[in-house]
Amino acid sequence: MFKKILVPVDLAHIEAIQRALSTSADLARHYGAEVCYMAVTTSTPGTVARTPEEYEHKLEAFASGQEAVHGQKTSSRCINSPDPTADLDGLILKSIEAVGADLVVMATHLPRHLDAVMPSHGDRIASHTDVSVFLVRPA
């Protein structure tokens, strides 16, 4: 049913998205799908990496590690942006098309009143793409 699963990740907050990572691995195993881990970074030094190239290498290592643990084929897509927070939705939508994803698995937060004014990333992605979007809430 699914052939390629796109999973947006933030390497600085891997512990917060463990349920989404487990869910994407289970779905990939079930359907024999590839998982593409996608991340957005900046040119400025951050807590994970000092350069976009270093961040990309860490994302590739993360994807390889997930492949070794879960056994499904993985790939990675690292995008450099001057403002990852503002650009994230558009970059995820472009990545869906670029990698040929037919499912997006994203970590999300519990609903809040602020969501009526500023919808979550998952909400925006689901309403602007024709692929399936699976939002995984924290435990």
N, C-alpha and C positions, 0 to 999 in steps of 0.2 A: 504494500500500500504506500509506504513512504520510502523514498530512496536516499534523500539527503536532508539532514536535520541541521538547521542553523541554531547555534546556541551563543547568544551574546554573553560575554564574560568580562569581569573586571578583576584582573589579577591581584589587585590590592584587597579584594573582598571575597576571596574564594570560599572562605568558611561560611559566609552568608548565603551562598547560592548552592550549597551542597545538595539540597533536595532537587533542584533543577538539573544539576549534573547527573545525579542518580537516575532521575526520570528520563533524561535524554539517552543515557546509556542503556536503560532497560528497553526503551522504545527501539533504539538502534539494533539491539540484540534480537528483539522480537521480529522486526521487519527486515533484518539484514541490511540496514541503512548505514551510510557514512555520516559521521558527525563533524560538522565544521564549526570550530570555536572561533568566534569573531570578537575582536576587541578594538577599542578606539583609544588612542593615546595622543599626547601633545609633544611638541618639540622641546618643551621645557623639562628639566629634570623633575622626576617625581619620586614617590616612595618605592616604586617597583623598579624603575630603570632611569638612567640618566639621559638616554637618547632613544629616539623612536626605533633605531636598529636594535638596541639592547632589549627593548620591550618586545619587539617582534621575535627575537631569538627566545626570549622567555615564554612567549605564547606558543611557539613551535615546540618547545620542550614540554610545556604543559599538555599540549595536544598529544604528543608522543607518550607521555606518562599516562594519560587517560586511555590511550589505545592499549598500552601494556596491561593496565589494571582491568579494563572491561572487555578487551578483545575485539572491539569493532574498529573498522577503518576510520581514521580521523584526518582532518586537515585543519589549517588555521588561516585566518585572514586578519591582518593587522592594518588599521587605517590611522593615518596621522591627521589630526584636526586641530585648528587653533582653539576651538571651544567644544570639547566633546559633549558636554551636557546639552548645549543648544543644538548640536548637529546630530546627536545620537539617533533620533528617529529616522531622519532622512538617510543616514548612513546604513542603518539596519535594512531599510527598504531597498536601497541600492544593492546591498550585499545579498539579499534574497534572490534578486535577479541575476547578479553576477556569478553566484555559485550554483544557481539552479536548485535552490532549496524548495522543498515542497511541504516542510513543517518547520516552525520556529518554536523552540522551547525556551521560555524566559522565566527567570525568577521575578516575583512581584511582591509587593507589600500588602498588608491588610488594607481594606478600603478605609478612606478618611474623608472627612467633610471637604477638605481642600481639593479632592479629586473632581468635584463638580466644576471648579474653576480651572484647575490645571490637571487634566487627565494623566494617568500613568503612561509610561512608555508602551507597555503592553497593550493598553487600550487603543492608543494611536496606531500602533502597528497592525493590530487586528482589524481596525476600521479602514486601513489604507492598502491592504494587500488581499490578493485572492487565495493565498495559501493558508493552511491551517495554523493557528497560533495556540499554543498550550501554555497557559500562565500557571506557574507553580508558586503557591504561597508558602511562607515559612512555616515550620512545624509549630 
